[in-house]
């Protein structure tokens, strides 16, 4: 083995693990390739934010923990999915949808969005208190949208671009509103301030019960995911908890000690840097 080949072998091993984490390689699923005909132009702020594997993993978990605080979103997962047996499959499909709508050809992205809308057509029911819910409710879609966009952006700022200008943050929300609109979400934030306002408006509807806690435990346990290393996985979960707003951590009952927080951030930054090196 030549000296130059060792780093390449390490990079290749890391890439295979990550590809296995986000794609069903056993069924021949391959990563989404970047297309110049994507919904968002190459070099857009969305490409920049979503192209960072490490921070997207952290933001993705944080967004799910936020989404589950809404009883109707929680019910849709509880009543209409096999999350107990295939939580990783659900996470993987969500990650692939984000990749497809960010980087895939426009027609493929539009097809993916249409597929999600058809699935949502079948997701409806009644909460334990008798309140009806529907996955195609524009307000519920808006909650899912704002939690995803806010969490992805916050993770990127923390681990990728700490000095990101507010104007660029606003541009990210404005660009991502295109996907939210195609999914039927309303209202849609088109700036950081509007995202914060929408989140504040939704907070009175949020709650935690036994079902919330069960799904959160399954998300954080990471059962069924391809091996990516126990330390990086635990770091990503702790970093997601750390990324949550204070009020959301309190609702979930999560806590990080003053000593844990800097260690989690430093370790996660190191993992993010390693992933950037591997995919460069």
N, C-alpha and C positions, 0 to 999 in steps of 0.2 A: 504494500500500500504506500503510495507516495504521500508526502506531507500535505500536498494540496488536496488530496482526495478525502482526507478525514473530515474537514469541515463540510464538504459537499455531502458526504454520507450522513453526517449529523443533521444537516438541513433537510435532506430527503426524508429521513426518519421522522422529523418533526412535522413536515408537510403531510406525510402519509397519515399520521395520527390525527391531525386537524381535519384533513379531508374525510377521514372515517367518522369524525365527530359530527360533521355537518352534512354528510352525504351517505346514502344507503349504498355503499360500495359493493355489498354482497349481491345486490340486484343490478349492478352495472351503472349506478347513478354516478355521474361525473360532476365536478364543480362547474358552476355557471361561468362562462367566459365573458370577458368585458367586450361589449359591442359599441362601436361608434354610433349606432342607431338606437341607443338606449333612451329611456324616458328622460334621463338627465344627461347632460353633455359631459364628455370626458373632461376632467379637471374641475367639475362642479364641486361645491362644498359638500354635497351629499356623497359623491364619490370619495372625497377625502375622509369624511367621518366614517362611512360604512366600510372603508377599505382596511381598517385597522382591526385585525382579528381579536387581539387581546382585549381592547376596550369594548368591542361589540359583545364579547362573551359576558363581560361584567354588566354592561348596560342591558343586555337581553334578559338576564336573570332578574335584575332590579325591576325592569318593566313588568315582568310576570308577577312579581310579588306585589307591585302596586295594583295591577289589574284585578287580582284576586280579592282585593278589598271591596270591590263593588259587588253586592249580592247577585245582581243579574248576570254579570260576566262570570262570576263563580258558578252560578247555576247552569249556565250554558256548557261549561266544561264538565261539571258534575253529572249532568243528566244526559249528555250527548257525546261522550268520548270514553275511551278505555284508558284513561290517564293512569290508573293504578298499574296496568300491565305494560303500558307503552308511553310513559312520560317522555322518555328521550325521543321517541318517534315524533311526538307532538312538537317538541322543541326543535327537532331537526327540520320538520316541515315548515315551521315558522321562519327559521333561519334561511332556508332555501327560497321562500317567498320573498324575503327581504333582498336576498342576493339577486333574484330574478327581476324584481321591480327596480332595482338600482342599476344593475349592469347588463341585464339581458337585452336581447333585441326587443324593440318596442312591441311587435306583435306577440312575442312570447310573454312579455310583461302584462299586456292587456288580457291575454288568455289566462294567466295566473290569477289576475284580479277577478275576471269573470267566474272562474272556478270557485274562488272563495265566496263570492256572492251567492252562487248556487248552493254551496254548502250551508251558508247562513240561512237560506230560505227554509231549511229543514230544522233549524235550531230555534225552538220556541217552547215555552212551557209556563209553569206557574211556580212561584217561589213558595216556601213553606208557609208564609203568611197569607197566601192567596193572590199575591200580586202577579199579573202576567208579565212575561218578558219575551223578547225576540232579539236574536243576534243581529238582525238588520235594523234595529232601532238606531236612528242617526246619532242620538245622544250617547248610547253605549259604544258605538263605533268611534265617536269622538273621544271618549275616555280611553279606549284602547290606543287610539292614535296619539293622544297627548302624552300618555305614559311612555310609549315607545320612543317617540321623538325626543322627549325631555331626557330620558334615561340614556339613550345612545349618545346624545350631545354632551350630557354631563360627564359620562365616562370618557369620551374623547378629550374633553377639556382637562379632566383630572390626569389622564395617563398619556395624552398625546400632544395637546396644544394648550397649556395653561394660560397663555396670554391671548387666546382667540378673541378678536375684537367683537363687540356686541353687534356690529353691523353684519359680520359674518354669521353669527348665531341667528340673527333675524333672517338672513338669507336662507339658512338651512331650514328653518320652520316654513318659510314661504315656499321653498321648493318642494318640501315633503307634503305640503297641503295638496299637491296634485294627486298623489296616491290616495290620500284620505278622501278627497272629493270623488275619485273614481270608485272607491269602496262604499260611498254613500254617507260618510261621516259629516255631522253638522251639529254645532259650529266647529270651525277649524281654526286653530291658532296660526297666524302668519308672522309672528314675532315672539321673542322671548317673553315680553310683557304679557302678550295675549295668552301664551301657554300657562304662565303663572296664574293669570286671572281665571282661566278655565279650570285649572286644578283646584283653586280655592272655591270656586262655585260648586264643584262636584263633591267636596269633602263631606258635607252634611249627609250625603247618601251612603258613605262608606261605613263598613262595620267588620268585625271579626267574630267568627263563631268556630265551632268544632270542625266544620268542613273547610273553612279557610286555613286553619292550622294544619289539617291533614295534607292538603295540596301543597302548602308551603314546605312542609317536611319532605314531601316527595321531590319537589323541585331542588331543594338544597342537598338531599341525599345523593342525587345524581345516579340512581340505580338504572342499570341497563345501558349506560353510555359506554362507548368504546374506551379502553384504557388510555388516559392521557397523562397519567401520573397523579398519585393521590395528593401530593403537596400542591401542584398547580391547580387542581380541581378545588381543593379546600380554600386556597387563596382566592380563587375567582368567586366562590360563594360568599366568603367573608367580605370581599371587596364590594360585592353587590349589596350586602347588608349595609356596609359603610356608605354606599352611594345613596341610599334611600334618604328622603327628607326625614328630619327628626320626628315629625308627627307620625310618619308611616312606621318608623322603627318602634315607636312607643305602642302603636296599635298592634303590631305583630308580637310585641314582647321581646324584640331582639335588643341586644346590647353588645357594645365593644368597649373594653376598658381603655383608659387613656394610654396605657402601655401597648395595647393591641393595635390601635388604629395606625400609628406610624409604621409598625412592623408590617401590617397588612398592605399599606399603600406602597411601601418600599419593595416588598416582595412581588406585588402585582405589577409594579412598574418594571421590575426585572424580567418577569415573564413576558410582558408586552414587548419589551425590547428584544428579547430572544425570538419571539414570533416574527417581529419585523425583519430581523436578520435572516431568519429562515426563509421568508417569502420574498425577500428583496431580489 
